[in-house]
């Protein structure tokens, strides 16, 4: 029979390369100091957006023994984590996520050493389980790791650890509520620190030098993947998607059968979600028809979108669904603002920029033709010209649904 062990969520300090990144984007500072005894410093109340999370199991007797040092307590403990990424040409332990250039490193059932214990910032006791290391590794960790869509950003590893702990303790309501709250806090802090830094540092790209740890392309890669946080989370289990606000109706996502095979954050930005149960029509929910195959919205036609995206006059985030009515622009308008990303592309539409628009957290939302009531677009990304990327004077780039009808119909 498996021994009873304590399940802990561990917050650890990241390496110096992350400090270098934070320094460059102007968001370094504010990190909570490491307490003398992290054993009594819970992660709740000590959330720090630039930290690594792992799940550890420790013997119950060792955890309760206050006479043991932290290193002694973790001597026989094991931890599970997403260990980041390594070059696909390197030898790794774990399951590849199938990426062409980078693969995830599986931190499966690893031992603690003195250096890793010293990096601990806070420890959250979540509950108890009676499961063997092999059972956890093969039945919980491996399936999650195998299907995890990894991007080389540390918050992706945070999400992984929280999801892993949730799967281990899904019968423990109190633990699950704690994890949902932590997910919300980490995401909120990441969004506030990283996106604010991006808006403050629009000219930073011109100041970065080639020898910098984070060159311009890597800098943009890290920041841009902030917007794709949701895409990095495979919904293997219902995970209380009310991270931000309670909802009257919830529909659980069963999985992501397909993201476009040629997807990149600004290219082919479309995917298919499969729900566990059909969405039912109601007084507040209705269906929308797809745009015709090959159709292209006419410039100066009117589009409608809705979402819970950022609005400068609402702090911190809107709690009510908002609607915006915007004109469809000629693609040339967006092309002039971002020729590198949009040159030669006809699979997008350009909307807004007349004092009304879309912003952070509106990504993935619908764009509907006001006259035909057809879904003509999916919100993708904003454009800036010396201004924050979602200033109301800027148009938004949206995926043109009419150019992806054959892709969509494959999964209907």
ABEGO torsion letter per residue (X at the ends): XBBBBBBBBBBBBBBAAAAAAAAAAGABEGBBBBBABAAABBABGABBABBBBBBBBBBAAAAABAABBAAAAAAABBBBBBAEBBBAABBBBEBBAGBAABBBBBBBGBBBBAAAAAABABBBBAEBBBBBAAAAAAAAAAAAAAABBBBBBAAAAAAAAAAAAAAAAAABAAAAAAAAAAAAAAAAAAAAAAAAAAAAAAAAAAABBAABABBAAAAAAAAAAAAAAAAABBBABBAGABAABBBABBBBBAEBABBBAABBAABGBBBBBBBABBBBBBAABBBBBBBBBGBBBBBGBBBBBBEABBBAABOABBABBBBBBBBBBBAAAAAAABAAAABGBAABBBBEGAGBBBBBGABGBBBBBAAAGBBABBBABBBBBGBBAABAABBBBBBBAAAAAAAAAAAX
